[in-house]
């Protein structure tokens, strides 16, 4: 009789779960998990597990008499306990999320604390259910795909972003064009920067040979930093000064290495030490500037309440390109003119 009652109740629980709107913890929660009180013994819980079939029986959630979450105990640990041992001797504390918490914060919490399930509570701390492992994997996959779209400058977000590759060509173009138009404006700005140094380029045409490579290196360094920063900022508890200091030191090492490698090559091929110095200084500076922009811009947008992924892609590329060109021509003027 109890088994049939439990089977009838489970659809009701699922209907309650589906009432939660948006990409929240409640959307992915299941209430069909074994529960226990601190005063229960392993024998009590095992008897309950035999009587009912749960969606996720591997984690037992322990609550107080008012249904507030106290902690959890793994099924494997429960089986290993003596039958009459009180659960309060074995329960482990665990972070929880509110039912209306965004799924991205839920995923970050699971990664940071290495959780296979995440308990869900209401605003009063009362236990509602858990987000099981399969749901966590789906959330991580969805957030990863969404971030890839944002890194690429695709406008559409949330569940629509995940379908961008399957939508009509006209719709795909509409989603991608906004950031690309901004990139076009940035390209015009970079062209204007180059045009300001027309006289130097006419006098020493070799100066122009290094512009594509310099811009590429700045973009590549920045892209590496952005890819790390976009998700790292949501997981790290370090302050901005620590993160920025570490990334700037990394940029110095990268830029210095590129400069040391490039200087003798340019000097040997073009028989011009000062041209080699100008290129080396530009590469060194590009490493420092690109890493700073790649970290600072996502952080700034995150502080403004926007997903850090929006700080990557075309916008950061524009800044890196323009800054690297300005530094390069400043070095050229200093060493060659």
Beta strands, then each sheet from edge to edge (+ up, - down):
strand 1: 29-30
strand 2: 33-37
strand 3: 56-63
strand 4: 69-74
strand 5: 96-98
strand 6: 118-121
strand 7: 127-131
sheet 1: 1+ 7- 6+ 5+
sheet 2: 2+ 3+ 4-
end
